[in-house]
Amino acid sequence: MTYYKITRNELLTFLRSDLRLAALESGGVDNWVWYGDSQKEYINDYNNCNGTEAEDFDDIAEYELSMYEEINE
């Protein structure tokens, strides 16, 4: 198993973001007309800023993960 080193503040940011997204989706934001379009726009903007060719958030997450230090135990 591979572990990654992150700071406490990064972990808190990830947890807050995950909780906020869960709350928004629970409230139905994922059914809004612009929901999918805004995700595509975000991915396009991300690619333009980072020189990547991500097709979805999984690709972006893999790219971002590559920037973290691996800790093998």
C-alpha positions in Angstrom: 0.0 0.0 0.0 1.2 3.5 -0.8 0.7 6.4 1.5 1.0 10.1 0.8 2.3 12.9 3.0 0.0 15.9 3.3 -0.3 18.7 5.8 -3.0 19.0 8.4 -4.4 22.1 6.6 -4.5 20.2 3.3 -6.4 17.4 4.8 -8.9 19.8 6.5 -9.4 21.5 3.1 -10.1 18.1 1.4 -12.5 17.1 4.2 -14.3 20.4 4.1 -14.6 20.3 0.3 -15.9 16.7 0.4 -18.5 17.6 3.0 -19.6 20.8 1.2 -20.0 18.8 -2.1 -22.1 16.1 -0.3 -24.3 18.9 1.2 -24.8 20.5 -2.2 -25.6 17.2 -4.0 -27.9 16.3 -1.1 -29.7 19.6 -1.8 -30.1 18.8 -5.5 -27.4 21.0 -7.0 -26.3 18.0 -9.2 -29.7 18.3 -11.0 -29.3 21.9 -12.0 -29.2 22.5 -15.7 -25.7 24.1 -15.6 -24.1 21.5 -13.3 -22.5 19.4 -16.0 -21.5 22.4 -18.1 -19.8 24.1 -15.2 -17.8 20.9 -14.6 -16.7 20.8 -18.2 -15.7 24.4 -18.1 -13.7 23.9 -14.9 -11.8 20.9 -16.6 -11.1 23.0 -19.7 -9.8 25.9 -17.6 -7.7 23.5 -15.5 -6.2 22.0 -18.7 -5.4 25.5 -20.1 -3.7 26.6 -16.8 -1.8 23.4 -16.2 -0.9 22.2 -19.7 -2.8 18.9 -19.1 -5.3 16.9 -21.1 -7.6 15.8 -18.4 -11.0 14.4 -19.5 -12.6 14.3 -16.1 -12.0 14.9 -12.4 -10.4 11.5 -12.0 -7.7 12.6 -14.4 -7.2 15.8 -12.5 -7.0 14.0 -9.2 -4.3 11.7 -10.6 -2.3 14.6 -11.8 -2.6 16.5 -8.5 -1.7 13.3 -6.6 1.6 13.1 -8.5 2.6 16.3 -6.8 2.5 14.7 -3.3 5.3 12.9 -1.6 4.9 9.1 -1.5 5.6 7.3 1.8 6.0 3.6 1.4 5.7 1.5 4.5 
